Amino acid sequence: METQKGKILFVVTSHSEMGGTDEKTGYHLSEVTHPWKVLHDAGYEIDFVSPKGGKAPVTEFDLSDEINSEFWHNEKYRNRVEETQKPSEIKPSDYKAIFFAGGHGTVWDFPNNKELQKIAAMIYENGGVVSSICHGAAALINLKLSDGSYLIEGKDVNSFTNEEEKAAGKDEVVPFLVESKLRERGVNFHKAGNFEAKVVVDGRLITGQNPASATQLGETLKRELKEVEVI
């Protein structure tokens, strides 16, 4: 591992109920661990925040995945995700990037969280990178910059797609379809086939489509942070 290069803020959901069903949800484990692995090994420090703070609910808990297992058995980082900070405890100027992890829980508690939106806007306007994967892009829908404009308007983005939501059987459960909401904001939406890896970059905005994109997103964020540092 390289020397410590700075801090990145990972945002995970606090929401654990899948709509009106009995199914549980939360953040998608590999969408946290795979970018974490790339960035941690590159020398970045990762902090965790969630809308409510405290223990974040987790889904897709598969420890046969070696990276998931490495993260879960790293006492320091497991403690951080099980004792997440509250938005009010975050100082945006401490961070070079913010990353909104996915998992279905995010569509309930990311879109209207003004504290998280303010943190992301400040990081972006300080010259940092805003990134998301899968349903984590729900955090971008209402994210406004200090001039009142939407960060994503006119930008190239992606997220979990409408077709993927239907294939997952959740299109009638979630309160909205992330792709549709992003399109309503006037984005240029780019997508690969169902559950295929795709990462889209528009300046200091990076978005990944689904769990298969998680490692690529981490690598892309690492590369973009190097370019920001050079500038």
Secondary structure, DSSP 8 states (H G I E B T S, - for coil): -----EEEEEE-----B-TTSS-B--EEHHHHHHHHHHHHHTTEEEEEE-SS-B---EES--TTSHHHHHHHT-HHHHHHHHSBB-GGG--GGGEEEEEE--STTHHHHSTT-HHHHHHHHHHHHTT-EEEEEGGGGGGGTT-B-TTS-BTTTT-EE--S-HHHHHHTT-TTTSSS-HHHHHHHTT-EE---STT---EEEETTEEEE-SGGGHHHHHHHHHHHHHHHHH-
